[in-house]
Amino acid sequence: MMLFKTLIFTILVPGAVTVLIPLMLLPHYIRPPMRLGVFRFTGAILILLGTGTYLRCAWDFATYGRGTPAPIAPPEDLVIRGLYRFVRNPMYVGVLLVLAGEAILFESSIHFGYAAVVFLLFHLFVVIYEEPILQRKFGGSYANYRATVPRWIPRFRVVDHAG
């Protein structure tokens, strides 16, 4: 059931943020590139990396955390496994990688600006809403996790969060 709810949320929210809105931002005369140069290939790689990151995290939320990425049905357990061992917000990072990849793929300054606005909104949402909620819900476990794992830039060393 959680996987189904996660799928619905993913289609509606990240789907709109990473597919619908970026398509609407493309001028009607621009088509996706038929040939990938090195620069555009980098964009395609970022899109795949970001998509995989988001999907892995959504899977962990549904299976390990017993919840969804949706704020109305959050995980019951604190998810600090998988990519969450390296960065506190890998799902958001995944979405931002997709947006950066689209900006590179389409060589679009409008899409880079859109990605920057989305990052600002993510940051404000995390700082103002998510982190205080997680602190109240999970207490010391979340405080320890927050003290050892960075918010946005991954640190590629594993820290034990037990205790």
Secondary structure as the mmCIF struct_conf table of DSSP 4:
data_model
#
loop_
_struct_conf.conf_type_id
_struct_conf.id
_struct_conf.beg_label_comp_id
_struct_conf.beg_label_asym_id
_struct_conf.beg_label_seq_id
_struct_conf.end_label_comp_id
_struct_conf.end_label_asym_id
_struct_conf.end_label_seq_id
HELX_RH_AL_P HELX_RH_AL_P1 MET A 2 LEU A 12
TURN_TY1_P TURN_TY1_P1 VAL A 13 VAL A 13
HELX_RH_AL_P HELX_RH_AL_P2 PRO A 14 GLY A 15
HELX_RH_PI_P HELX_RH_PI_P1 ALA A 16 LEU A 20
HELX_RH_AL_P HELX_RH_AL_P3 ILE A 21 LEU A 25
BEND BEND1 LEU A 26 LEU A 26
TURN_TY1_P TURN_TY1_P2 HIS A 28 TYR A 29
BEND BEND2 MET A 34 ARG A 35
HELX_RH_AL_P HELX_RH_AL_P4 VAL A 38 THR A 63
TURN_TY1_P TURN_TY1_P3 TYR A 64 TYR A 64
BEND BEND3 GLY A 65 GLY A 67
BEND BEND4 PRO A 69 ALA A 70
TURN_TY1_P TURN_TY1_P4 PRO A 71 ILE A 72
BEND BEND5 ALA A 73 ALA A 73
BEND BEND6 GLU A 76 ASP A 77
BEND BEND7 ARG A 81 ARG A 81
HELX_RH_3T_P HELX_RH_3T_P1 GLY A 82 ARG A 85
TURN_TY1_P TURN_TY1_P5 PHE A 86 PHE A 86
BEND BEND8 ARG A 88 ARG A 88
HELX_RH_AL_P HELX_RH_AL_P5 PRO A 90 LEU A 105
TURN_TY1_P TURN_TY1_P6 PHE A 106 GLU A 107
HELX_RH_AL_P HELX_RH_AL_P6 SER A 109 PHE A 125
HELX_RH_PI_P HELX_RH_PI_P2 VAL A 126 GLU A 130
HELX_RH_AL_P HELX_RH_AL_P7 GLU A 131 THR A 148
BEND BEND9 VAL A 149 VAL A 149
BEND BEND10 ARG A 151 ILE A 153
BEND BEND11 ARG A 157 ARG A 157
#
